[in-house]
Structure formats: structure tokens, C-alpha cells
Amino acid sequence: MPSLHRAFSLLPTRERHELQTRNLDQTTTDWQKRCAIRVGIEATLSQNVRTCGLRRSRYRGSPAPASSTS
């Protein structure tokens, strides 16, 4: 039978302070501009993976994969 008590723990003071500082940094317009650029790049890559099979593409100059048909 599971225990009815819950555990509660806090991060150490220094780690909690660093986390709060990072969260506050995310509200600045500079951080949001940098994040928007990254989001755009990730969206483009994701679209290429979905539509063009980018993950299955080979690099220029690498040998073609062996055919699995016999």
C-alpha cells in the first residue's frame, strides 16, 4: 500500500538562486530575440526531416547504403 505522506525538498540556496536568475534572464528582450532565432532554425530542420527525409539522407561523398532487397 502506498504511503500517504509526501516528500518535500528544496534546492540548495546557491542552486535555487541560479535557477531564479536564469528564469529572470528569459524575460529580457535580448534573450527572447536569441531564442526566436533558435526556434526558427529548429522549425526549419524539423520541417526538412518530415518532408524530405533529412535523417535518412547521406552526406555528399559518403557511400550509398546497401540495398536491403535480395
CHARMM-style PDB file with segment names, atoms N, HN, CA, C and O in Angstrom:
ATOM      1  N   MET     1       0.857  -1.177   0.000  1.00  0.00      PROA
ATOM      2  CA  MET     1       0.000   0.000   0.000  1.00  0.00      PROA
ATOM      3  C   MET     1       0.902   1.240   0.000  1.00  0.00      PROA
ATOM      4  O   MET     1       1.843   1.315   0.790  1.00  0.00      PROA
ATOM      5  N   PRO     2       0.629   2.200  -0.865  1.00  0.00      PROA
ATOM      6  CA  PRO     2       1.482   3.387  -0.912  1.00  0.00      PROA
ATOM      7  C   PRO     2       1.345   4.237   0.345  1.00  0.00      PROA
ATOM      8  O   PRO     2       0.310   4.257   1.011  1.00  0.00      PROA
ATOM      9  N   SER     3       2.418   4.924   0.633  1.00  0.00      PROA
ATOM     10  HN  SER     3       3.259   4.908   0.093  1.00  0.00      PROA
ATOM     11  CA  SER     3       2.436   5.797   1.803  1.00  0.00      PROA
ATOM     12  C   SER     3       1.562   7.029   1.552  1.00  0.00      PROA
ATOM     13  O   SER     3       1.476   7.516   0.425  1.00  0.00      PROA
ATOM     14  N   LEU     4       0.933   7.514   2.583  1.00  0.00      PROA
ATOM     15  HN  LEU     4       1.003   7.118   3.498  1.00  0.00      PROA
ATOM     16  CA  LEU     4       0.082   8.691   2.459  1.00  0.00      PROA
ATOM     17  C   LEU     4       0.868   9.982   2.649  1.00  0.00      PROA
ATOM     18  O   LEU     4       0.325  11.073   2.473  1.00  0.00      PROA
ATOM     19  N   HSD     5       2.141   9.865   3.007  1.00  0.00      PROA
ATOM     20  HN  HSD     5       2.583   8.979   3.151  1.00  0.00      PROA
ATOM     21  CA  HSD     5       2.977  11.028   3.244  1.00  0.00      PROA
ATOM     22  C   HSD     5       3.712  11.410   1.972  1.00  0.00      PROA
ATOM     23  O   HSD     5       4.088  10.546   1.179  1.00  0.00      PROA
ATOM     24  N   ARG     6       3.910  12.671   1.785  1.00  0.00      PROA
ATOM     25  HN  ARG     6       3.605  13.372   2.429  1.00  0.00      PROA
ATOM     26  CA  ARG     6       4.643  13.158   0.626  1.00  0.00      PROA
ATOM     27  C   ARG     6       5.968  13.742   1.062  1.00  0.00      PROA
ATOM     28  O   ARG     6       6.088  14.313   2.146  1.00  0.00      PROA
ATOM     29  N   ALA     7       6.948  13.591   0.211  1.00  0.00      PROA
ATOM     30  HN  ALA     7       6.850  13.127  -0.669  1.00  0.00      PROA
ATOM     31  CA  ALA     7       8.267  14.152   0.498  1.00  0.00      PROA
ATOM     32  C   ALA     7       8.354  15.542  -0.127  1.00  0.00      PROA
ATOM     33  O   ALA     7       7.823  15.775  -1.213  1.00  0.00      PROA
ATOM     34  N   PHE     8       9.015  16.448   0.553  1.00  0.00      PROA
ATOM     35  HN  PHE     8       9.446  16.258   1.435  1.00  0.00      PROA
ATOM     36  CA  PHE     8       9.186  17.810   0.073  1.00  0.00      PROA
ATOM     37  C   PHE     8      10.627  18.205   0.302  1.00  0.00      PROA
ATOM     38  O   PHE     8      11.140  18.101   1.416  1.00  0.00      PROA
ATOM     39  N   SER     9      11.283  18.661  -0.761  1.00  0.00      PROA
ATOM     40  HN  SER     9      10.866  18.745  -1.666  1.00  0.00      PROA
ATOM     41  CA  SER     9      12.676  19.065  -0.601  1.00  0.00      PROA
ATOM     42  C   SER     9      12.919  20.354  -1.376  1.00  0.00      PROA
ATOM     43  O   SER     9      12.246  20.639  -2.367  1.00  0.00      PROA
ATOM     44  N   LEU    10      13.881  21.114  -0.911  1.00  0.00      PROA
ATOM     45  HN  LEU    10      14.427  20.882  -0.106  1.00  0.00      PROA
ATOM     46  CA  LEU    10      14.253  22.364  -1.559  1.00  0.00      PROA
ATOM     47  C   LEU    10      15.644  22.234  -2.149  1.00  0.00      PROA
ATOM     48  O   LEU    10      16.484  21.488  -1.645  1.00  0.00      PROA
ATOM     49  N   LEU    11      15.874  22.973  -3.230  1.00  0.00      PROA
ATOM     50  HN  LEU    11      15.192  23.578  -3.640  1.00  0.00      PROA
ATOM     51  CA  LEU    11      17.220  23.031  -3.772  1.00  0.00      PROA
ATOM     52  C   LEU    11      18.112  23.798  -2.811  1.00  0.00      PROA
ATOM     53  O   LEU    11      17.638  24.667  -2.079  1.00  0.00      PROA
ATOM     54  N   PRO    12      19.389  23.486  -2.809  1.00  0.00      PROA
ATOM     55  CA  PRO    12      20.301  24.309  -2.008  1.00  0.00      PROA
ATOM     56  C   PRO    12      20.207  25.776  -2.437  1.00  0.00      PROA
ATOM     57  O   PRO    12      19.859  26.074  -3.580  1.00  0.00      PROA
ATOM     58  N   THR    13      20.513  26.670  -1.528  1.00  0.00      PROA
ATOM     59  HN  THR    13      20.796  26.427  -0.600  1.00  0.00      PROA
ATOM     60  CA  THR    13      20.330  28.103  -1.753  1.00  0.00      PROA
ATOM     61  C   THR    13      21.015  28.600  -3.021  1.00  0.00      PROA
ATOM     62  O   THR    13      20.411  29.346  -3.791  1.00  0.00      PROA
ATOM     63  N   ARG    14      22.262  28.201  -3.251  1.00  0.00      PROA
ATOM     64  HN  ARG    14      22.752  27.595  -2.625  1.00  0.00      PROA
ATOM     65  CA  ARG    14      23.001  28.683  -4.417  1.00  0.00      PROA
ATOM     66  C   ARG    14      22.342  28.215  -5.706  1.00  0.00      PROA
ATOM     67  O   ARG    14      22.182  29.000  -6.640  1.00  0.00      PROA
ATOM     68  N   GLU    15      21.957  26.933  -5.764  1.00  0.00      PROA
ATOM     69  HN  GLU    15      22.088  26.296  -5.004  1.00  0.00      PROA
ATOM     70  CA  GLU    15      21.323  26.396  -6.965  1.00  0.00      PROA
ATOM     71  C   GLU    15      19.964  27.055  -7.204  1.00  0.00      PROA
ATOM     72  O   GLU    15      19.616  27.356  -8.345  1.00  0.00      PROA
ATOM     73  N   ARG    16      19.210  27.277  -6.157  1.00  0.00      PROA
ATOM     74  HN  ARG    16      19.492  27.032  -5.229  1.00  0.00      PROA
ATOM     75  CA  ARG    16      17.905  27.920  -6.289  1.00  0.00      PROA
ATOM     76  C   ARG    16      18.077  29.344  -6.802  1.00  0.00      PROA
ATOM     77  O   ARG    16      17.304  29.799  -7.645  1.00  0.00      PROA
ATOM     78  N   HSD    17      19.091  30.051  -6.296  1.00  0.00      PROA
ATOM     79  HN  HSD    17      19.719  29.682  -5.612  1.00  0.00      PROA
ATOM     80  CA  HSD    17      19.355  31.420  -6.739  1.00  0.00      PROA
ATOM     81  C   HSD    17      19.743  31.446  -8.224  1.00  0.00      PROA
ATOM     82  O   HSD    17      19.282  32.312  -8.968  1.00  0.00      PROA
ATOM     83  N   GLU    18      20.591  30.499  -8.659  1.00  0.00      PROA
ATOM     84  HN  GLU    18      20.965  29.795  -8.055  1.00  0.00      PROA
ATOM     85  CA  GLU    18      20.989  30.436 -10.070  1.00  0.00      PROA
ATOM     86  C   GLU    18      19.792  30.156 -10.964  1.00  0.00      PROA
ATOM     87  O   GLU    18      19.666  30.743 -12.039  1.00  0.00      PROA
ATOM     88  N   LEU    19      18.915  29.262 -10.527  1.00  0.00      PROA
ATOM     89  HN  LEU    19      19.017  28.785  -9.654  1.00  0.00      PROA
ATOM     90  CA  LEU    19      17.722  28.941 -11.297  1.00  0.00      PROA
ATOM     91  C   LEU    19      16.806  30.160 -11.419  1.00  0.00      PROA
ATOM     92  O   LEU    19      16.283  30.436 -12.498  1.00  0.00      PROA
ATOM     93  N   GLN    20      16.613  30.881 -10.332  1.00  0.00      PROA
ATOM     94  HN  GLN    20      17.038  30.657  -9.455  1.00  0.00      PROA
ATOM     95  CA  GLN    20      15.788  32.086 -10.368  1.00  0.00      PROA
ATOM     96  C   GLN    20      16.396  33.142 -11.288  1.00  0.00      PROA
ATOM     97  O   GLN    20      15.671  33.833 -12.005  1.00  0.00      PROA
ATOM     98  N   THR    21      17.730  33.271 -11.270  1.00  0.00      PROA
ATOM     99  HN  THR    21      18.318  32.710 -10.688  1.00  0.00      PROA
ATOM    100  CA  THR    21      18.405  34.237 -12.130  1.00  0.00      PROA
ATOM    101  C   THR    21      18.207  33.876 -13.593  1.00  0.00      PROA
ATOM    102  O   THR    21      17.921  34.750 -14.411  1.00  0.00      PROA
ATOM    103  N   ARG    22      18.355  32.589 -13.936  1.00  0.00      PROA
ATOM    104  HN  ARG    22      18.587  31.879 -13.271  1.00  0.00      PROA
ATOM    105  CA  ARG    22      18.135  32.157 -15.327  1.00  0.00      PROA
ATOM    106  C   ARG    22      16.702  32.403 -15.762  1.00  0.00      PROA
ATOM    107  O   ARG    22      16.463  32.815 -16.897  1.00  0.00      PROA
ATOM    108  N   ASN    23      15.757  32.159 -14.890  1.00  0.00      PROA
ATOM    109  HN  ASN    23      15.950  31.824 -13.968  1.00  0.00      PROA
ATOM    110  CA  ASN    23      14.355  32.399 -15.233  1.00  0.00      PROA
ATOM    111  C   ASN    23      14.098  33.880 -15.475  1.00  0.00      PROA
ATOM    112  O   ASN    23      13.332  34.235 -16.372  1.00  0.00      PROA
ATOM    113  N   LEU    24      14.729  34.749 -14.687  1.00  0.00      PROA
ATOM    114  HN  LEU    24      15.351  34.461 -13.959  1.00  0.00      PROA
ATOM    115  CA  LEU    24      14.565  36.182 -14.901  1.00  0.00      PROA
ATOM    116  C   LEU    24      15.216  36.624 -16.207  1.00  0.00      PROA
ATOM    117  O   LEU    24      14.701  37.510 -16.889  1.00  0.00      PROA
ATOM    118  N   ASP    25      16.350  36.008 -16.559  1.00  0.00      PROA
ATOM    119  HN  ASP    25      16.769  35.289 -16.005  1.00  0.00      PROA
ATOM    120  CA  ASP    25      17.018  36.339 -17.821  1.00  0.00      PROA
ATOM    121  C   ASP    25      16.115  36.055 -19.018  1.00  0.00      PROA
ATOM    122  O   ASP    25      16.189  36.754 -20.029  1.00  0.00      PROA
ATOM    123  N   GLN    26      15.275  35.052 -18.914  1.00  0.00      PROA
ATOM    124  HN  GLN    26      15.214  34.484 -18.093  1.00  0.00      PROA
ATOM    125  CA  GLN    26      14.410  34.675 -20.031  1.00  0.00      PROA
ATOM    126  C   GLN    26      13.320  35.705 -20.308  1.00  0.00      PROA
ATOM    127  O   GLN    26      12.661  35.639 -21.346  1.00  0.00      PROA
ATOM    128  N   THR    27      13.124  36.635 -19.417  1.00  0.00      PROA
ATOM    129  HN  THR    27      13.659  36.689 -18.574  1.00  0.00      PROA
ATOM    130  CA  THR    27      12.110  37.662 -19.641  1.00  0.00      PROA
ATOM    131  C   THR    27      12.675  38.876 -20.382  1.00  0.00      PROA
ATOM    132  O   THR    27      11.918  39.771 -20.759  1.00  0.00      PROA
ATOM    133  N   THR    28      14.000  38.922 -20.598  1.00  0.00      PROA
ATOM    134  HN  THR    28      14.616  38.196 -20.293  1.00  0.00      PROA
ATOM    135  CA  THR    28      14.596  40.068 -21.297  1.00  0.00      PROA
ATOM    136  C   THR    28      14.367  39.947 -22.799  1.00  0.00      PROA
ATOM    137  O   THR    28      14.272  38.840 -23.328  1.00  0.00      PROA
ATOM    138  N   THR    29      14.278  41.071 -23.478  1.00  0.00      PROA
ATOM    139  HN  THR    29      14.354  41.971 -23.048  1.00  0.00      PROA
ATOM    140  CA  THR    29      14.053  41.064 -24.928  1.00  0.00      PROA
ATOM    141  C   THR    29      15.256  40.496 -25.673  1.00  0.00      PROA
ATOM    142  O   THR    29      15.086  39.877 -26.724  1.00  0.00      PROA
ATOM    143  N   ASP    30      16.473  40.691 -25.150  1.00  0.00      PROA
ATOM    144  HN  ASP    30      16.611  41.193 -24.296  1.00  0.00      PROA
ATOM    145  CA  ASP    30      17.658  40.139 -25.799  1.00  0.00      PROA
ATOM    146  C   ASP    30      17.598  38.617 -25.813  1.00  0.00      PROA
ATOM    147  O   ASP    30      17.877  37.999 -26.841  1.00  0.00      PROA
ATOM    148  N   TRP    31      17.241  38.011 -24.696  1.00  0.00      PROA
ATOM    149  HN  TRP    31      17.015  38.513 -23.862  1.00  0.00      PROA
ATOM    150  CA  TRP    31      17.150  36.564 -24.622  1.00  0.00      PROA
ATOM    151  C   TRP    31      16.045  36.062 -25.549  1.00  0.00      PROA
ATOM    152  O   TRP    31      16.218  35.050 -26.229  1.00  0.00      PROA
ATOM    153  N   GLN    32      14.915  36.761 -25.580  1.00  0.00      PROA
ATOM    154  HN  GLN    32      14.775  37.583 -25.028  1.00  0.00      PROA
ATOM    155  CA  GLN    32      13.797  36.333 -26.416  1.00  0.00      PROA
ATOM    156  C   GLN    32      14.136  36.413 -27.898  1.00  0.00      PROA
ATOM    157  O   GLN    32      13.681  35.580 -28.681  1.00  0.00      PROA
ATOM    158  N   LYS    33      14.939  37.416 -28.296  1.00  0.00      PROA
ATOM    159  HN  LYS    33      15.309  38.093 -27.660  1.00  0.00      PROA
ATOM    160  CA  LYS    33      15.367  37.512 -29.697  1.00  0.00      PROA
ATOM    161  C   LYS    33      16.265  36.333 -30.062  1.00  0.00      PROA
ATOM    162  O   LYS    33      16.101  35.726 -31.120  1.00  0.00      PROA
ATOM    163  N   ARG    34      17.225  36.008 -29.172  1.00  0.00      PROA
ATOM    164  HN  ARG    34      17.358  36.501 -28.312  1.00  0.00      PROA
ATOM    165  CA  ARG    34      18.108  34.875 -29.433  1.00  0.00      PROA
ATOM    166  C   ARG    34      17.323  33.567 -29.478  1.00  0.00      PROA
ATOM    167  O   ARG    34      17.612  32.695 -30.297  1.00  0.00      PROA
ATOM    168  N   CYS    35      16.349  33.432 -28.615  1.00  0.00      PROA
ATOM    169  HN  CYS    35      16.114  34.140 -27.950  1.00  0.00      PROA
ATOM    170  CA  CYS    35      15.537  32.220 -28.581  1.00  0.00      PROA
ATOM    171  C   CYS    35      14.698  32.109 -29.854  1.00  0.00      PROA
ATOM    172  O   CYS    35      14.520  31.008 -30.377  1.00  0.00      PROA
ATOM    173  N   ALA    36      14.182  33.223 -30.357  1.00  0.00      PROA
ATOM    174  HN  ALA    36      14.327  34.117 -29.932  1.00  0.00      PROA
ATOM    175  CA  ALA    36      13.371  33.214 -31.574  1.00  0.00      PROA
ATOM    176  C   ALA    36      14.194  32.727 -32.760  1.00  0.00      PROA
ATOM    177  O   ALA    36      13.680  31.998 -33.608  1.00  0.00      PROA
ATOM    178  N   ILE    37      15.463  33.120 -32.831  1.00  0.00      PROA
ATOM    179  HN  ILE    37      15.880  33.712 -32.141  1.00  0.00      PROA
ATOM    180  CA  ILE    37      16.333  32.652 -33.907  1.00  0.00      PROA
ATOM    181  C   ILE    37      16.508  31.142 -33.816  1.00  0.00      PROA
ATOM    182  O   ILE    37      16.413  30.436 -34.820  1.00  0.00      PROA
ATOM    183  N   ARG    38      16.765  30.651 -32.606  1.00  0.00      PROA
ATOM    184  HN  ARG    38      16.843  31.224 -31.790  1.00  0.00      PROA
ATOM    185  CA  ARG    38      16.953  29.211 -32.417  1.00  0.00      PROA
ATOM    186  C   ARG    38      15.681  28.449 -32.768  1.00  0.00      PROA
ATOM    187  O   ARG    38      15.748  27.403 -33.414  1.00  0.00      PROA
ATOM    188  N   VAL    39      14.532  28.954 -32.355  1.00  0.00      PROA
ATOM    189  HN  VAL    39      14.477  29.803 -31.830  1.00  0.00      PROA
ATOM    190  CA  VAL    39      13.263  28.290 -32.642  1.00  0.00      PROA
ATOM    191  C   VAL    39      13.036  28.212 -34.148  1.00  0.00      PROA
ATOM    192  O   VAL    39      12.555  27.199 -34.655  1.00  0.00      PROA
ATOM    193  N   GLY    40      13.382  29.282 -34.860  1.00  0.00      PROA
ATOM    194  HN  GLY    40      13.773  30.105 -34.448  1.00  0.00      PROA
ATOM    195  CA  GLY    40      13.232  29.288 -36.315  1.00  0.00      PROA
ATOM    196  C   GLY    40      14.108  28.244 -36.980  1.00  0.00      PROA
ATOM    197  O   GLY    40      13.668  27.559 -37.903  1.00  0.00      PROA
ATOM    198  N   ILE    41      15.343  28.119 -36.518  1.00  0.00      PROA
ATOM    199  HN  ILE    41      15.700  28.675 -35.768  1.00  0.00      PROA
ATOM    200  CA  ILE    41      16.260  27.119 -37.081  1.00  0.00      PROA
ATOM    201  C   ILE    41      15.744  25.716 -36.800  1.00  0.00      PROA
ATOM    202  O   ILE    41      15.736  24.865 -37.689  1.00  0.00      PROA
ATOM    203  N   GLU    42      15.314  25.472 -35.569  1.00  0.00      PROA
ATOM    204  HN  GLU    42      15.320  26.163 -34.847  1.00  0.00      PROA
ATOM    205  CA  GLU    42      14.811  24.142 -35.222  1.00  0.00      PROA
ATOM    206  C   GLU    42      13.552  23.799 -36.006  1.00  0.00      PROA
ATOM    207  O   GLU    42      13.363  22.642 -36.379  1.00  0.00      PROA
ATOM    208  N   ALA    43      12.692  24.770 -36.262  1.00  0.00      PROA
ATOM    209  HN  ALA    43      12.846  25.710 -35.959  1.00  0.00      PROA
ATOM    210  CA  ALA    43      11.479  24.527 -37.040  1.00  0.00      PROA
ATOM    211  C   ALA    43      11.832  24.167 -38.483  1.00  0.00      PROA
ATOM    212  O   ALA    43      11.212  23.281 -39.071  1.00  0.00      PROA
ATOM    213  N   THR    44      12.824  24.849 -39.055  1.00  0.00      PROA
ATOM    214  HN  THR    44      13.329  25.569 -38.578  1.00  0.00      PROA
ATOM    215  CA  THR    44      13.249  24.557 -40.419  1.00  0.00      PROA
ATOM    216  C   THR    44      13.818  23.146 -40.516  1.00  0.00      PROA
ATOM    217  O   THR    44      13.492  22.405 -41.443  1.00  0.00      PROA
ATOM    218  N   LEU    45      14.666  22.775 -39.562  1.00  0.00      PROA
ATOM    219  HN  LEU    45      14.931  23.377 -38.808  1.00  0.00      PROA
ATOM    220  CA  LEU    45      15.225  21.422 -39.561  1.00  0.00      PROA
ATOM    221  C   LEU    45      14.130  20.372 -39.401  1.00  0.00      PROA
ATOM    222  O   LEU    45      14.150  19.345 -40.079  1.00  0.00      PROA
ATOM    223  N   SER    46      13.191  20.624 -38.522  1.00  0.00      PROA
ATOM    224  HN  SER    46      13.175  21.459 -37.971  1.00  0.00      PROA
ATOM    225  CA  SER    46      12.097  19.686 -38.295  1.00  0.00      PROA
ATOM    226  C   SER    46      11.261  19.508 -39.558  1.00  0.00      PROA
ATOM    227  O   SER    46      10.855  18.394 -39.889  1.00  0.00      PROA
ATOM    228  N   GLN    47      11.006  20.602 -40.257  1.00  0.00      PROA
ATOM    229  HN  GLN    47      11.336  21.507 -39.989  1.00  0.00      PROA
ATOM    230  CA  GLN    47      10.237  20.535 -41.492  1.00  0.00      PROA
ATOM    231  C   GLN    47      10.982  19.712 -42.546  1.00  0.00      PROA
ATOM    232  O   GLN    47      10.369  18.922 -43.263  1.00  0.00      PROA
ATOM    233  N   ASN    48      12.296  19.895 -42.639  1.00  0.00      PROA
ATOM    234  HN  ASN    48      12.794  20.537 -42.056  1.00  0.00      PROA
ATOM    235  CA  ASN    48      13.086  19.118 -43.595  1.00  0.00      PROA
ATOM    236  C   ASN    48      13.094  17.638 -43.247  1.00  0.00      PROA
ATOM    237  O   ASN    48      13.065  16.795 -44.143  1.00  0.00      PROA
ATOM    238  N   VAL    49      13.133  17.313 -41.972  1.00  0.00      PROA
ATOM    239  HN  VAL    49      13.157  17.998 -41.244  1.00  0.00      PROA
ATOM    240  CA  VAL    49      13.101  15.911 -41.555  1.00  0.00      PROA
ATOM    241  C   VAL    49      11.765  15.296 -41.956  1.00  0.00      PROA
ATOM    242  O   VAL    49      11.723  14.185 -42.486  1.00  0.00      PROA
ATOM    243  N   ARG    50      10.676  16.016 -41.703  1.00  0.00      PROA
ATOM    244  HN  ARG    50      10.711  16.918 -41.273  1.00  0.00      PROA
ATOM    245  CA  ARG    50       9.352  15.470 -42.001  1.00  0.00      PROA
ATOM    246  C   ARG    50       9.080  15.364 -43.497  1.00  0.00      PROA
ATOM    247  O   ARG    50       8.528  14.359 -43.946  1.00  0.00      PROA
ATOM    248  N   THR    51       9.452  16.368 -44.272  1.00  0.00      PROA
ATOM    249  HN  THR    51       9.901  17.184 -43.907  1.00  0.00      PROA
ATOM    250  CA  THR    51       9.062  16.398 -45.680  1.00  0.00      PROA
ATOM    251  C   THR    51      10.077  15.756 -46.616  1.00  0.00      PROA
ATOM    252  O   THR    51       9.692  15.174 -47.630  1.00  0.00      PROA
ATOM    253  N   CYS    52      11.349  15.848 -46.300  1.00  0.00      PROA
ATOM    254  HN  CYS    52      11.661  16.321 -45.477  1.00  0.00      PROA
ATOM    255  CA  CYS    52      12.385  15.382 -47.224  1.00  0.00      PROA
ATOM    256  C   CYS    52      13.149  14.171 -46.726  1.00  0.00      PROA
ATOM    257  O   CYS    52      14.039  13.682 -47.421  1.00  0.00      PROA
ATOM    258  N   GLY    53      12.832  13.683 -45.562  1.00  0.00      PROA
ATOM    259  HN  GLY    53      12.108  14.081 -44.997  1.00  0.00      PROA
ATOM    260  CA  GLY    53      13.557  12.541 -45.022  1.00  0.00      PROA
ATOM    261  C   GLY    53      15.010  12.878 -44.732  1.00  0.00      PROA
ATOM    262  O   GLY    53      15.904  12.081 -45.015  1.00  0.00      PROA
ATOM    263  N   LEU    54      15.245  14.042 -44.175  1.00  0.00      PROA
ATOM    264  HN  LEU    54      14.519  14.690 -43.944  1.00  0.00      PROA
ATOM    265  CA  LEU    54      16.609  14.518 -43.961  1.00  0.00      PROA
ATOM    266  C   LEU    54      17.446  13.552 -43.130  1.00  0.00      PROA
ATOM    267  O   LEU    54      18.646  13.421 -43.373  1.00  0.00      PROA
ATOM    268  N   ARG    55      16.849  12.879 -42.163  1.00  0.00      PROA
ATOM    269  HN  ARG    55      15.875  12.985 -41.966  1.00  0.00      PROA
ATOM    270  CA  ARG    55      17.626  11.974 -41.313  1.00  0.00      PROA
ATOM    271  C   ARG    55      18.141  10.769 -42.095  1.00  0.00      PROA
ATOM    272  O   ARG    55      19.147  10.165 -41.723  1.00  0.00      PROA
ATOM    273  N   ARG    56      17.452  10.424 -43.171  1.00  0.00      PROA
ATOM    274  HN  ARG    56      16.635  10.915 -43.473  1.00  0.00      PROA
ATOM    275  CA  ARG    56      17.893   9.280 -43.965  1.00  0.00      PROA
ATOM    276  C   ARG    56      18.832   9.687 -45.085  1.00  0.00      PROA
ATOM    277  O   ARG    56      19.395   8.829 -45.766  1.00  0.00      PROA
ATOM    278  N   SER    57      19.006  10.975 -45.283  1.00  0.00      PROA
ATOM    279  HN  SER    57      18.549  11.672 -44.730  1.00  0.00      PROA
ATOM    280  CA  SER    57      19.887  11.448 -46.351  1.00  0.00      PROA
ATOM    281  C   SER    57      21.333  11.152 -46.000  1.00  0.00      PROA
ATOM    282  O   SER    57      21.703  11.135 -44.826  1.00  0.00      PROA
ATOM    283  N   ARG    58      22.144  10.922 -47.008  1.00  0.00      PROA
ATOM    284  HN  ARG    58      21.844  10.936 -47.962  1.00  0.00      PROA
ATOM    285  CA  ARG    58      23.560  10.696 -46.758  1.00  0.00      PROA
ATOM    286  C   ARG    58      24.329  11.958 -47.073  1.00  0.00      PROA
ATOM    287  O   ARG    58      23.857  12.817 -47.818  1.00  0.00      PROA
ATOM    288  N   TYR    59      25.494  12.066 -46.512  1.00  0.00      PROA
ATOM    289  HN  TYR    59      25.877  11.369 -45.906  1.00  0.00      PROA
ATOM    290  CA  TYR    59      26.341  13.224 -46.756  1.00  0.00      PROA
ATOM    291  C   TYR    59      26.997  13.093 -48.114  1.00  0.00      PROA
ATOM    292  O   TYR    59      27.220  11.984 -48.599  1.00  0.00      PROA
ATOM    293  N   ARG    60      27.300  14.207 -48.718  1.00  0.00      PROA
ATOM    294  HN  ARG    60      27.118  15.108 -48.324  1.00  0.00      PROA
ATOM    295  CA  ARG    60      27.951  14.215 -50.019  1.00  0.00      PROA
ATOM    296  C   ARG    60      29.297  13.486 -49.905  1.00  0.00      PROA
ATOM    297  O   ARG    60      30.107  13.788 -49.029  1.00  0.00      PROA
ATOM    298  N   GLY    61      29.515  12.534 -50.796  1.00  0.00      PROA
ATOM    299  HN  GLY    61      28.857  12.288 -51.508  1.00  0.00      PROA
ATOM    300  CA  GLY    61      30.767  11.803 -50.806  1.00  0.00      PROA
ATOM    301  C   GLY    61      30.745  10.515 -50.007  1.00  0.00      PROA
ATOM    302  O   GLY    61      31.658   9.699 -50.138  1.00  0.00      PROA
ATOM    303  N   SER    62      29.731  10.310 -49.183  1.00  0.00      PROA
ATOM    304  HN  SER    62      28.990  10.973 -49.076  1.00  0.00      PROA
ATOM    305  CA  SER    62      29.678   9.065 -48.426  1.00  0.00      PROA
ATOM    306  C   SER    62      29.042   7.982 -49.299  1.00  0.00      PROA
ATOM    307  O   SER    62      28.230   8.293 -50.169  1.00  0.00      PROA
ATOM    308  N   PRO    63      29.394   6.738 -49.082  1.00  0.00      PROA
ATOM    309  CA  PRO    63      28.874   5.671 -49.937  1.00  0.00      PROA
ATOM    310  C   PRO    63      27.375   5.470 -49.732  1.00  0.00      PROA
ATOM    311  O   PRO    63      26.837   5.742 -48.659  1.00  0.00      PROA
ATOM    312  N   ALA    64      26.721   4.993 -50.774  1.00  0.00      PROA
ATOM    313  HN  ALA    64      27.158   4.772 -51.646  1.00  0.00      PROA
ATOM    314  CA  ALA    64      25.290   4.723 -50.702  1.00  0.00      PROA
ATOM    315  C   ALA    64      25.062   3.531 -49.780  1.00  0.00      PROA
ATOM    316  O   ALA    64      25.890   2.621 -49.744  1.00  0.00      PROA
ATOM    317  N   PRO    65      23.971   3.515 -49.043  1.00  0.00      PROA
ATOM    318  CA  PRO    65      23.692   2.369 -48.170  1.00  0.00      PROA
ATOM    319  C   PRO    65      23.423   1.123 -49.011  1.00  0.00      PROA
ATOM    320  O   PRO    65      22.937   1.215 -50.138  1.00  0.00      PROA
ATOM    321  N   ALA    66      23.743  -0.034 -48.452  1.00  0.00      PROA
ATOM    322  HN  ALA    66      24.138  -0.109 -47.537  1.00  0.00      PROA
ATOM    323  CA  ALA    66      23.496  -1.296 -49.153  1.00  0.00      PROA
ATOM    324  C   ALA    66      22.015  -1.518 -49.283  1.00  0.00      PROA
ATOM    325  O   ALA    66      21.254  -1.212 -48.365  1.00  0.00      PROA
ATOM    326  N   SER    67      21.598  -2.044 -50.404  1.00  0.00      PROA
ATOM    327  HN  SER    67      22.216  -2.293 -51.149  1.00  0.00      PROA
ATOM    328  CA  SER    67      20.194  -2.302 -50.637  1.00  0.00      PROA
ATOM    329  C   SER    67      19.744  -3.487 -49.790  1.00  0.00      PROA
ATOM    330  O   SER    67      20.458  -4.485 -49.685  1.00  0.00      PROA
ATOM    331  N   SER    68      18.563  -3.379 -49.187  1.00  0.00      PROA
ATOM    332  HN  SER    68      17.983  -2.569 -49.272  1.00  0.00      PROA
ATOM    333  CA  SER    68      18.071  -4.454 -48.331  1.00  0.00      PROA
ATOM    334  C   SER    68      17.257  -5.477 -49.111  1.00  0.00      PROA
ATOM    335  O   SER    68      16.873  -6.506 -48.555  1.00  0.00      PROA
ATOM    336  N   THR    69      16.982  -5.214 -50.403  1.00  0.00      PROA
ATOM    337  HN  THR    69      17.294  -4.378 -50.855  1.00  0.00      PROA
ATOM    338  CA  THR    69      16.222  -6.168 -51.204  1.00  0.00      PROA
ATOM    339  C   THR    69      17.148  -7.227 -51.748  1.00  0.00      PROA
ATOM    340  O   THR    69      18.264  -6.918 -52.165  1.00  0.00      PROA
ATOM    341  N   SER    70      16.703  -8.490 -51.754  1.00  0.00      PROA
ATOM    342  HN  SER    70      15.797  -8.742 -51.415  1.00  0.00      PROA
ATOM    343  CA  SER    70      17.545  -9.562 -52.266  1.00  0.00      PROA
ATOM    344  C   SER    70      16.961 -10.159 -53.506  1.00  0.00      PROA
ATOM    345  OT1 SER    70      17.540 -11.082 -54.078  1.00  0.00      PROA
TER     346      SER     70
END
